[in-house]
Amino acid sequence: MASETLATRERRGSLLGWFRADTFEGVRRQRAILGYLFLLPAFIGLVAFVVGPMFVSFGLSFYRWNIFKPPDPIGIANFQRLLTDSRLPGIYGNTMLLVVGTVVITQVLAIALALGVTQLRSRKFAYFLRTAWFLPVLMSGAAVGVTLSYLFQREFGPINYYLGVLGIDRIPWMTSASTVMYTIIITAVWKNLGFIFVIYLGGVVSLPQEILDAADVDGAHGWRRLWTVTLPLISPIMLFATVINVIGAMQIFDEPQIMTRGGPGDGSRTAVMYMYEVAFKEQEFGYGSAIAVTLFIAILIVTGIQFALSRRWVFYG
Amino acid sequence: MSGTTTTTVQERHTVNPLDRPWGRWIQMAFLFFIGLLTLMPLLWVISTSFRTLRDSFTVPPVWIHFDFDFSNYQSVFDTIPFLNMLRNSFAYAGGAVLGGAVTSALAGYAFARLQFRGRDVLFWVVLSTMMVPGQMTIIPVYILMGVKYLNLVNTLWSLIIPSIFTAFGIFLLRQYFRQVPGDYEESALIDGANQWQIFRRIYLPLAAPGIAILSILTFNSRWNDYFTPLVFINSQQAMPITMGIVELQGEWSTGSIAVVFAGIVLSVIPVIVVYIFGQRYLLEGLMMGGIKG
């Protein structure tokens, strides 16, 4: 090994020779050092703003702390409080309803749209529809919340006006605790449909046409072909789209915060909104962290369950 | 000859109900209806923003009627420091894009093309941070930004700095750097290029599509961010545009609807422009799992 002996000679020579570019060993060392240097900024940042805070959050959940008094270790008292907090069942109920409602409607619609738009003969019409569906995705949750709060307005809102034309009484979309979550679900579907649709579109476009044709020849048409051929073929994307959709829905904050501020009462308060209120309005960082930790664990568990169940229905051809 | 072939193919397909004429029409009507549902509210926002205050909130609602009255747009700037908010949003989104591209490109290159001890372990650490939602870290980050430590609350830095470091960006750019064949590196080395030049002159330009995807996704997500500013910013001077339109609406919806909608139109223009020019990258990025919120 010529380079080996050259390297040993260089190493004996001087410190600088240790990573000289004209030896194989030197280049290897240069690249290793460069690797650490290149990683340094991202690594410091991720430790300071993601990994560190995550552990601090776990730690804080065992403290009573608001900014006025020094932190006070109270063991699992925050988690006991979680179990007895009379507001939490309603808030978690809202969050679960929001997740289930949003995800089911969004997934069904997005699959239908993706399958439908790829069958259109007119490319221009398909392009127009794709753009129309995608526009709400570009808007901020804040803009969507403000816009829809006017649309759903009880007295003068356009939605109630058209329902009135159809002979339906005005619906208190945002002012009744029993209907407000459905309003938030509609809003979340409206905002995110285009995003989930785009994920499916990629999969539907690349469906192997020869398999679909073969199914037709074998007598599987329409719904039957959809259930037995098309859906199994896109099931890996369904898993991906559902997981993303669920995680997103569990964290919805902007739209209900702007449209109803969680009201009436706690009627549309979600878990993240409650965490925001406890931590940043009441300045209770300890209890707020406990809520954040349970939300994080809930996300991990729900995602884990989805992957575990996926073995039964996802088809990897 | 070819005519007969087509007929048989079509005959076979007509068994599919969606291929029958009425099935096709129902299908198209449904797709168009969903398109109307997503499009109409936006049309209403735009047309109302151009109407005089007196006519703006009418029953029945008017969808397409423009007075081309620009006074609402003037009012947006008179009611709140809107220009300043636009600047803040550009600084927030722009800072996150620039910083994110630099740190992610460096780290992505290190993970993709450089060999050093502990690389794979470190990569898994970075990947696992993708699972941590923003709400999980915001309380400690808020304390870190507070008076006791960095004292950056109520400044744009409290928004920009944490958003620079994204595991998603590192992962995305690593994939792009890995696609470049390794031969390039050897020939550059023989030609006398040093390691920095190999990165800067050869690999970085080849990863440009990845950087474009990352930049567009970052720009959109930071421009549209409402949660983080709501926590870190409370003075109007430092507010981004998302908080601005909520300010316009007012706590009890006291703001004039036409002025609020004018604000919304102005706030959406930059993302629409980015969409028009970077559509391909944006859609590709979203399909790869997009960063949210």
Contacts between the chains, C-beta under 8 A, distances in Angstrom:
chain1	res1	chain2	res2	distance
A	21	B	189	7.9
A	21	B	194	6.4
A	21	B	195	7.9
A	27	B	189	7.0
A	27	B	195	7.7
A	28	B	115	7.3
A	30	B	195	5.3
A	31	B	114	4.9
A	31	B	115	6.4
A	31	B	116	7.4
A	31	B	195	6.1
A	32	B	114	6.9
A	32	B	115	6.5
A	32	B	116	4.0
A	32	B	117	7.3
A	33	B	116	7.9
A	34	B	110	7.4
A	34	B	114	5.9
A	34	B	195	5.2
A	34	B	196	7.6
A	34	B	199	7.9
A	35	B	110	4.4
A	35	B	114	3.6
A	35	B	115	7.1
A	35	B	116	3.9
A	35	B	119	6.8
A	36	B	110	7.8
A	36	B	116	6.1
A	38	B	106	4.0
A	38	B	107	6.1
A	38	B	109	6.0
A	38	B	110	3.9
A	38	B	114	7.0
A	38	B	199	8.0
A	39	B	106	7.4
A	39	B	107	5.3
A	39	B	110	4.9
A	39	B	111	7.7
A	39	B	122	6.7
A	41	B	102	7.5
A	41	B	103	4.8
A	41	B	106	6.4
A	41	B	107	7.5
A	42	B	103	4.4
A	42	B	104	6.8
A	42	B	106	6.7
A	42	B	107	3.8
A	42	B	126	7.5
A	42	B	165	5.8
A	42	B	170	6.0
A	43	B	107	7.3
A	43	B	122	7.3
A	43	B	126	7.8
A	45	B	103	6.4
A	45	B	161	7.9
A	45	B	162	8.0
A	45	B	164	6.1
A	45	B	165	3.2
A	46	B	126	6.5
A	46	B	129	5.6
A	46	B	165	5.0
A	46	B	167	6.7
A	48	B	144	7.5
A	49	B	137	6.8
A	49	B	141	5.9
A	49	B	144	7.9
A	49	B	161	7.4
A	49	B	162	4.3
A	49	B	165	5.8
A	50	B	129	4.6
A	50	B	132	5.7
A	50	B	137	5.8
A	50	B	165	6.9
A	50	B	167	7.5
A	51	B	125	7.5
A	51	B	129	6.0
A	52	B	140	7.1
A	53	B	136	7.6
A	53	B	137	3.7
A	53	B	138	7.9
A	53	B	139	7.7
A	53	B	140	3.6
A	53	B	141	5.2
A	53	B	144	7.3
A	54	B	129	8.0
A	54	B	132	5.3
A	54	B	136	5.9
A	54	B	137	5.8
A	54	B	140	8.0
A	56	B	140	3.8
A	56	B	143	7.8
A	57	B	136	5.7
A	57	B	137	6.6
A	57	B	139	6.2
A	57	B	140	5.7
A	60	B	139	6.6
A	60	B	140	6.9
A	67	B	146	7.5
A	109	B	34	6.9
A	112	B	30	7.6
A	113	B	31	6.6
A	113	B	34	6.4
A	116	B	27	5.6
A	116	B	30	7.0
A	116	B	31	4.9
A	117	B	31	6.3
A	119	B	18	7.1
A	119	B	27	7.3
A	120	B	28	7.1
A	120	B	31	7.4
A	125	B	28	7.9
A	128	B	35	7.2
A	129	B	31	5.6
A	129	B	32	7.1
A	129	B	34	7.9
A	129	B	35	4.8
A	132	B	35	4.0
A	132	B	36	7.9
A	132	B	38	5.3
A	132	B	39	4.5
A	133	B	34	6.6
A	133	B	35	6.3
A	133	B	38	5.4
A	135	B	38	6.2
A	135	B	39	7.0
A	135	B	42	5.9
A	136	B	38	5.6
A	136	B	42	7.7
A	137	B	286	7.9
A	138	B	220	6.9
A	138	B	268	6.9
A	138	B	271	4.7
A	138	B	272	6.4
A	138	B	275	5.6
A	139	B	224	7.2
A	139	B	264	8.0
A	139	B	268	5.8
A	139	B	271	7.5
A	140	B	223	7.2
A	140	B	224	3.4
A	140	B	225	7.6
A	140	B	226	6.2
A	140	B	242	4.9
A	140	B	267	7.0
A	140	B	268	7.9
A	141	B	224	6.7
A	141	B	226	5.7
A	141	B	242	7.9
A	141	B	293	8.0
A	142	B	224	7.4
A	142	B	226	4.3
A	142	B	242	4.0
A	142	B	243	7.4
A	142	B	245	5.9
A	142	B	246	5.7
A	143	B	224	7.9
A	143	B	242	7.4
A	143	B	245	6.0
A	143	B	264	4.9
A	143	B	267	6.1
A	143	B	268	6.3
A	145	B	246	7.9
A	146	B	245	5.6
A	146	B	246	6.5
A	146	B	249	5.3
A	146	B	260	6.3
A	146	B	264	6.4
A	147	B	41	5.7
A	147	B	42	7.9
A	147	B	45	5.6
A	147	B	261	7.6
A	147	B	264	6.3
A	148	B	41	7.0
A	149	B	249	7.6
A	149	B	253	7.2
A	150	B	257	6.0
A	150	B	260	7.8
A	151	B	41	5.8
A	151	B	44	7.6
A	156	B	57	5.9
A	156	B	59	5.5
A	158	B	44	6.8
A	158	B	60	7.7
A	158	B	61	3.8
A	161	B	59	5.6
A	161	B	60	5.4
A	161	B	61	6.2
A	165	B	60	7.9
A	190	B	37	7.2
A	190	B	38	6.7
A	190	B	41	7.9
A	193	B	34	7.7
A	193	B	38	7.2
A	194	B	38	7.0
A	195	B	286	6.3
A	195	B	290	7.4
A	198	B	283	5.7
A	198	B	286	5.4
A	198	B	287	6.3
A	199	B	286	7.0
A	199	B	287	5.8
A	202	B	287	4.6
A	216	B	12	6.5
A	216	B	13	7.1
A	216	B	15	8.0
A	216	B	16	7.4
A	217	B	12	7.7
A	221	B	15	5.0
A	221	B	16	4.5
A	221	B	17	7.6
A	222	B	15	7.9
A	222	B	16	5.1
A	222	B	17	4.9
A	222	B	18	6.4
A	225	B	16	7.5
A	240	B	289	7.6
A	244	B	289	6.9
A	244	B	290	7.8
A	244	B	292	7.8
A	247	B	133	7.5
A	248	B	292	5.5
A	248	B	293	7.7
A	251	B	133	5.8
A	251	B	134	7.7
A	251	B	135	6.4
A	251	B	292	7.9
A	251	B	293	6.6
A	253	B	135	7.9
A	253	B	226	7.8
A	253	B	227	5.4
A	254	B	226	4.7
A	254	B	227	6.5
A	257	B	226	7.9
A	257	B	230	7.8
A	258	B	226	7.8
A	258	B	246	5.8
A	258	B	249	7.8
A	272	B	135	5.3
A	272	B	227	8.0
A	275	B	135	6.1
A	276	B	227	7.8
A	276	B	230	7.6
A	276	B	231	7.4
A	279	B	138	7.8
A	279	B	139	5.2
A	279	B	142	7.8
A	280	B	142	7.4
A	280	B	231	5.6
A	285	B	139	5.4
A	285	B	143	6.9
A	288	B	139	5.6
A	289	B	139	5.4
A	289	B	140	7.9
A	292	B	135	5.5
A	292	B	136	5.2
A	292	B	138	7.8
A	292	B	139	6.5
A	293	B	136	7.4
A	295	B	133	7.5
A	295	B	135	6.4
A	295	B	136	7.4
A	296	B	132	7.2
A	296	B	133	6.4
A	296	B	135	7.8
A	296	B	136	4.6
A	299	B	133	6.4
A	300	B	131	7.2
